[in-house]
């Protein structure tokens, strides 16, 4: 693995949220103290996606570290629209149903990505917590 690809992996590993390629290029440039062009970041990210180490979120045009790098599977992402937290899950039953539906329609799939937008448990809990006594005005 090239040094740039290793740096990309290290950066994504340290992030809690998905990052876009331009943001990644800026952060890498600051980290490495030399300019990293967005095109170089995209090439590195494309390689890491192909290797299954990184996943691309279509809805955010952003990248995250794969939660299951050693597993070939369909990507199912739960994306919180409030905090941008992403959880990657595997559901073989859903994957089988989608593949069967595609075959029945005479369609050959190349890649299946499911992105479900909503709110994570933490954001829902925070949203539904009653205001504290100090913050509540009468």
C-alpha positions in Angstrom: 0.0 0.0 0.0 1.3 3.4 -0.9 2.1 6.0 1.8 -0.8 8.2 0.6 -3.3 5.3 0.8 -2.1 4.5 4.3 -2.5 8.2 5.3 -6.0 8.1 3.9 -6.9 5.0 5.9 -5.4 6.5 9.1 -7.3 9.7 8.6 -10.7 8.0 8.0 -10.0 5.7 11.0 -9.7 8.8 13.3 -12.9 10.4 12.0 -16.4 9.9 13.5 -18.2 11.3 10.4 -18.0 10.7 6.7 -15.6 13.1 4.8 -15.7 14.3 1.3 -12.7 14.0 -1.0 -12.0 17.8 -1.0 -12.1 17.9 2.8 -9.9 14.8 2.9 -7.4 16.5 0.5 -7.3 19.6 2.7 -6.8 17.7 5.9 -4.1 15.5 4.4 -2.3 18.5 3.0 -2.2 20.1 6.5 -1.2 16.8 8.1 1.6 16.0 5.6 2.6 19.7 5.2 2.4 19.4 1.4 -0.4 19.9 -1.1 -2.5 16.9 -1.9 -4.7 17.5 -4.9 -8.3 16.3 -4.7 -7.7 14.1 -7.7 -5.0 12.3 -5.8 -7.3 11.8 -2.9 -10.1 10.5 -5.2 -7.7 8.0 -6.8 -6.5 6.7 -3.4 -10.1 6.6 -2.1 -11.3 4.7 -5.2 -8.6 2.1 -4.7 -9.5 1.7 -1.0 -13.2 1.4 -1.9 -12.3 -1.3 -4.5 -10.3 -3.1 -1.8 -13.3 -3.0 0.6 -11.4 -1.0 3.2 -13.4 2.2 2.7 -17.1 2.7 1.8 -18.6 5.6 -0.3 -21.8 7.2 0.9 -23.7 8.2 -2.2 -26.1 10.4 -0.3 -23.3 12.5 1.2 -20.7 12.1 -1.6 -18.4 11.2 1.2 -16.2 8.3 2.5 -16.0 6.3 5.7 -13.9 3.4 7.0 -15.6 0.1 6.2 -17.0 -1.6 9.3 -16.6 -5.0 7.7 -13.4 -4.8 5.5 -12.9 -8.6 5.3 -16.5 -9.3 4.2 -17.8 -9.1 0.7 -21.4 -7.9 1.2 -24.0 -5.4 0.1 -23.6 -2.1 1.9 -26.5 -1.0 4.1 -25.9 2.3 5.8 -28.0 4.0 8.5 -27.2 7.7 8.2 -28.2 10.1 10.9 -29.3 13.4 9.3 -28.8 15.2 12.6 -25.2 14.3 13.6 -24.0 12.6 10.4 -23.2 9.4 12.3 -23.1 6.3 10.1 -23.7 2.7 11.0 -23.0 0.0 8.5 -25.0 -3.2 8.9 -25.1 -6.5 7.1 -28.5 -8.2 6.3 -28.1 -11.2 4.0 -31.9 -11.6 3.8 -32.3 -8.1 2.3 -29.5 -8.7 -0.1 -31.0 -11.9 -1.3 -34.4 -10.3 -1.8 -32.9 -7.5 -3.8 -30.9 -9.8 -6.0 -33.9 -12.0 -6.6 -36.0 -9.0 -7.5 -33.3 -7.7 -9.9 -33.0 -11.1 -11.6 -36.8 -11.4 -12.0 -36.8 -8.1 -13.7 -34.0 -9.3 -16.1 -31.5 -7.0 -14.4 -27.9 -7.8 -13.6 -26.6 -5.9 -10.6 -23.1 -4.6 -10.3 -23.3 -3.0 -7.0 -26.0 -2.6 -4.4 -25.9 0.2 -1.8 -28.7 1.0 0.5 -28.6 4.2 2.5 -31.3 4.8 5.0 -31.6 8.4 6.3 -33.1 9.2 9.6 -32.1 9.9 13.2 -29.8 7.8 15.4 -30.8 6.7 18.9 -28.5 9.3 20.5 -30.1 12.2 18.6 -33.6 10.9 19.2 -32.9 10.6 22.9 -31.4 14.1 23.1 -34.4 15.5 21.1 -36.9 13.9 23.4 -35.1 14.6 26.8 -37.1 17.0 28.9 -35.4 20.4 29.5 -33.4 20.5 32.7 -34.8 22.6 35.6 -32.1 25.2 35.0 -33.0 25.7 31.4 -36.8 25.7 31.9 -38.4 29.1 32.2 -41.8 29.6 33.7 
